[in-house]
Amino acid sequence: TENEKKAKESGHVDVFVMGDCALNKDNPYLAFGNPKSNAGKYYLQFELYDNGSDKYFYQSDMVESTKDEDYKFSVDMTKLLSKGTHKVLVKTRAFDYKTMSECNGASQTITVTIQ
């Protein structure tokens, strides 16, 4: 189909799926990463938006993976969000490794509760 052709031409970007979480001072981190299947193909960049805002409250650097292992890092959400329940849009932006042009990406909304 035409959609399959477009997907093949633009490549497939793998991203980690995130779930709802409850965080506190003893467990403050939300994990992000770039799967090893993207090595040499895609950098990922993560942006976080709170409760429908159009301005992100966090943006990661470009994240590169290696062919040997997934690249993972964590962000202390208790320093970024106030206590309470937040609907957080996690936007994953993908950039071609060679050209740095933005390509496929993903987004998902999760509930983050800061205790």
Backbone as CSV, one residue per row, in Angstrom:
resi,resn,N_x,N_y,N_z,CA_x,CA_y,CA_z,C_x,C_y,C_z
1,THR,0.844,-1.190,0.000,0.000,0.000,0.000,0.882,1.244,0.000
2,GLU,0.268,2.356,-0.235,1.003,3.629,-0.259,1.587,3.957,1.114
3,ASN,0.825,3.689,2.179,1.318,3.946,3.540,2.518,3.084,3.876
4,GLU,2.498,1.807,3.481,3.634,0.919,3.737,4.872,1.412,2.980
5,LYS,4.672,1.894,1.755,5.780,2.426,0.961,6.396,3.642,1.653
6,LYS,5.550,4.553,2.138,6.043,5.739,2.840,6.796,5.348,4.108
7,ALA,6.264,4.377,4.853,6.921,3.927,6.089,8.287,3.333,5.787
8,LYS,8.384,2.549,4.714,9.661,1.940,4.350,10.666,3.012,3.935
9,GLU,10.205,3.996,3.180,11.094,5.057,2.719,11.581,5.919,3.879
10,SER,10.720,6.159,4.850,11.111,7.027,5.946,11.806,6.268,7.065
11,GLY,11.793,4.944,7.038,12.461,4.155,8.062,11.587,3.962,9.280
12,HIS,11.996,3.020,10.108,11.247,2.707,11.322,12.083,3.097,12.531
13,VAL,11.506,3.903,13.398,12.183,4.343,14.606,11.591,3.590,15.782
14,ASP,12.438,2.945,16.586,11.963,2.271,17.786,12.028,3.234,18.963
15,VAL,10.971,3.230,19.791,10.949,4.046,21.000,10.439,3.183,22.148
16,PHE,10.845,3.513,23.365,10.353,2.817,24.540,8.956,3.338,24.884
17,VAL,8.086,2.451,25.307,6.760,2.839,25.767,6.860,3.133,27.259
18,MET,6.233,4.204,27.688,6.277,4.607,29.092,4.904,4.404,29.709
19,GLY,4.893,4.163,31.020,3.629,3.969,31.709,3.429,5.004,32.802
20,ASP,2.219,5.038,33.327,1.905,5.927,34.446,2.813,5.604,35.624
21,CYS,3.106,6.603,36.451,4.002,6.367,37.575,3.708,7.309,38.734
22,ALA,4.096,6.861,39.920,4.031,7.682,41.126,5.463,7.846,41.613
23,LEU,5.886,9.089,41.790,7.270,9.384,42.150,7.313,10.196,43.441
24,ASN,8.434,10.081,44.161,8.627,10.837,45.396,10.117,11.055,45.609
25,LYS,10.487,11.660,46.736,11.898,11.990,46.965,12.785,10.757,47.029
26,ASP,12.248,9.597,47.401,13.036,8.369,47.454,13.097,7.653,46.104
27,ASN,12.156,7.953,45.233,12.091,7.349,43.902,11.641,8.431,42.921
28,PRO,12.550,9.382,42.588,12.131,10.566,41.831,12.290,10.477,40.310
29,TYR,12.810,9.360,39.808,13.269,9.346,38.418,12.303,8.713,37.423
30,LEU,12.207,9.358,36.267,11.502,8.822,35.115,12.592,8.461,34.097
31,ALA,12.514,7.238,33.576,13.572,6.740,32.684,13.226,6.962,31.215
32,PHE,14.260,7.280,30.445,14.162,7.479,29.001,15.289,6.704,28.339
33,GLY,15.208,6.542,27.030,16.309,5.874,26.362,16.138,5.803,24.860
34,ASN,17.206,5.375,24.220,17.209,5.147,22.789,17.620,3.696,22.573
35,PRO,16.706,2.860,22.035,17.004,1.448,21.850,18.182,1.217,20.898
36,LYS,18.914,0.131,21.158,20.082,-0.189,20.324,19.701,-0.433,18.871
37,SER,18.427,-0.767,18.613,17.981,-0.977,17.229,18.039,0.311,16.407
38,ASN,18.161,1.469,17.069,18.281,2.753,16.361,19.734,3.162,16.121
39,ALA,20.684,2.371,16.609,22.109,2.731,16.509,22.518,2.989,15.067
40,GLY,23.185,4.127,14.874,23.656,4.485,13.543,22.560,4.955,12.608
41,LYS,21.316,5.002,13.090,20.191,5.423,12.256,19.512,6.680,12.787
42,TYR,19.243,6.695,14.124,18.446,7.789,14.668,18.948,8.276,16.024
43,TYR,18.975,9.590,16.172,19.086,10.222,17.478,17.651,10.437,17.959
44,LEU,17.443,10.371,19.258,16.139,10.712,19.816,16.284,11.913,20.736
45,GLN,15.235,12.703,20.802,15.171,13.828,21.723,13.792,13.789,22.374
46,PHE,13.755,14.034,23.678,12.513,13.932,24.434,12.081,15.300,24.934
47,GLU,10.794,15.577,24.768,10.193,16.794,25.292,9.002,16.401,26.154
48,LEU,8.857,17.082,27.295,7.757,16.815,28.214,6.894,18.065,28.353
49,TYR,5.583,17.875,28.237,4.612,18.956,28.335,3.618,18.604,29.439
50,ASP,3.274,19.565,30.292,2.385,19.322,31.422,0.957,19.779,31.126
51,ASN,0.005,18.885,31.351,-1.425,19.207,31.331,-1.873,20.044,30.132
52,GLY,-1.469,19.641,28.944,-1.939,20.304,27.732,-1.213,21.582,27.350
53,SER,-0.152,21.923,28.052,0.620,23.122,27.714,1.263,22.945,26.334
54,ASP,1.454,24.049,25.617,2.150,23.960,24.328,3.629,24.320,24.466
55,LYS,4.083,24.502,25.706,5.498,24.796,25.960,6.068,23.682,26.845
56,TYR,7.144,23.076,26.382,7.703,21.968,27.154,8.365,22.472,28.433
57,PHE,8.337,21.624,29.464,9.027,21.955,30.715,10.344,21.206,30.833
58,TYR,10.584,20.277,29.892,11.866,19.569,29.852,12.149,19.180,28.412
59,GLN,13.405,19.346,28.003,13.855,18.883,26.693,15.230,18.261,26.884
60,SER,15.376,17.025,26.435,16.669,16.344,26.550,17.606,16.800,25.440
61,ASP,18.871,16.442,25.604,19.824,16.573,24.513,19.488,15.501,23.481
62,MET,20.168,15.529,22.342,20.044,14.447,21.370,20.645,13.200,22.006
63,VAL,19.918,12.086,21.952,20.335,10.849,22.599,20.715,9.834,21.518
64,GLU,21.934,9.342,21.608,22.445,8.359,20.659,22.521,7.000,21.341
65,SER,22.264,5.935,20.585,22.419,4.592,21.149,23.620,3.916,20.493
66,THR,23.999,2.769,21.032,25.074,1.981,20.427,24.502,0.645,19.988
67,LYS,25.213,-0.029,19.103,24.707,-1.320,18.630,24.766,-2.387,19.709
68,ASP,25.537,-2.142,20.765,25.709,-3.145,21.811,24.682,-3.064,22.924
69,GLU,24.177,-1.853,23.201,23.194,-1.745,24.277,22.337,-0.501,24.117
70,ASP,21.130,-0.580,24.701,20.244,0.577,24.721,20.907,1.675,25.546
71,TYR,20.718,2.925,25.122,21.204,4.042,25.921,20.060,4.486,26.809
72,LYS,20.289,4.547,28.115,19.246,4.926,29.061,19.725,6.063,29.953
73,PHE,18.790,6.917,30.339,19.075,7.977,31.302,17.803,8.294,32.065
74,SER,17.945,8.943,33.204,16.808,9.253,34.056,16.740,10.746,34.353
75,VAL,15.529,11.218,34.612,15.288,12.616,34.925,14.552,12.688,36.265
76,ASP,15.044,13.532,37.166,14.417,13.726,38.472,13.179,14.606,38.290
77,MET,12.023,13.970,38.251,10.776,14.692,37.997,10.325,15.523,39.190
78,THR,10.790,15.184,40.386,10.381,15.959,41.564,10.974,17.364,41.544
79,LYS,12.008,17.570,40.733,12.591,18.908,40.587,11.909,19.710,39.480
80,LEU,11.079,19.021,38.677,10.445,19.677,37.536,8.947,19.899,37.701
81,LEU,8.299,19.075,38.516,6.848,19.165,38.691,6.502,19.350,40.162
82,SER,5.425,20.053,40.421,4.951,20.241,41.793,4.219,18.975,42.263
83,LYS,3.997,18.887,43.556,3.247,17.752,44.099,1.859,17.732,43.498
84,GLY,1.371,16.525,43.239,0.041,16.369,42.660,0.088,15.452,41.451
85,THR,-1.020,15.384,40.745,-1.149,14.513,39.574,-1.075,15.356,38.309
86,HIS,-0.255,14.909,37.388,-0.024,15.632,36.137,-0.242,14.704,34.949
87,LYS,-0.942,15.211,33.933,-1.012,14.522,32.651,0.160,15.062,31.845
88,VAL,1.124,14.195,31.557,2.346,14.628,30.882,2.394,14.028,29.482
89,LEU,2.491,14.898,28.491,2.701,14.459,27.111,4.193,14.243,26.927
90,VAL,4.559,13.029,26.554,5.953,12.695,26.263,6.092,12.662,24.750
91,LYS,6.804,13.630,24.216,7.004,13.710,22.768,8.416,13.234,22.452
92,THR,8.507,12.199,21.638,9.800,11.668,21.225,10.054,12.111,19.791
93,ARG,11.081,12.914,19.615,11.448,13.406,18.287,12.631,12.586,17.785
94,ALA,12.566,12.156,16.536,13.642,11.360,15.939,14.324,12.160,14.838
95,PHE,15.653,12.021,14.797,16.459,12.742,13.810,17.377,11.757,13.106
96,ASP,17.435,11.865,11.784,18.296,11.005,10.986,19.754,11.173,11.412
97,TYR,20.437,10.064,11.598,21.816,10.058,12.103,22.774,10.823,11.190
98,LYS,22.577,10.711,9.875,23.505,11.338,8.931,23.135,12.781,8.592
99,THR,21.848,13.027,8.360,21.433,14.352,7.880,20.929,15.276,8.985
100,MET,20.621,14.700,10.163,20.051,15.437,11.294,18.677,16.022,10.982
101,SER,18.045,15.567,9.889,16.695,16.037,9.597,15.695,15.255,10.452
102,GLU,14.663,15.957,10.908,13.665,15.310,11.749,12.825,14.372,10.904
103,CYS,12.546,13.204,11.461,11.742,12.210,10.753,10.694,11.648,11.714
104,ASN,10.358,10.397,11.578,9.340,9.774,12.428,9.590,10.060,13.899
105,GLY,8.536,10.163,14.632,8.610,10.331,16.078,7.373,9.722,16.699
106,ALA,7.178,9.964,17.960,6.011,9.402,18.644,5.640,10.307,19.800
107,SER,4.422,10.151,20.274,4.024,10.857,21.479,3.018,10.002,22.239
108,GLN,3.025,10.168,23.539,2.074,9.467,24.390,1.850,10.305,25.640
109,THR,0.677,10.169,26.217,0.357,10.884,27.439,0.355,9.891,28.598
110,ILE,1.073,10.245,29.657,1.117,9.419,30.847,0.692,10.248,32.048
111,THR,0.280,9.568,33.105,-0.034,10.252,34.356,1.145,10.112,35.290
112,VAL,1.661,11.256,35.744,2.774,11.277,36.682,2.249,11.902,37.974
113,THR,2.323,11.128,39.046,1.897,11.630,40.347,3.139,11.897,41.178
114,ILE,3.280,13.133,41.621,4.397,13.509,42.496,3.858,13.545,43.927
115,GLN,4.446,12.716,44.769,3.976,12.601,46.147,4.819,13.441,47.082
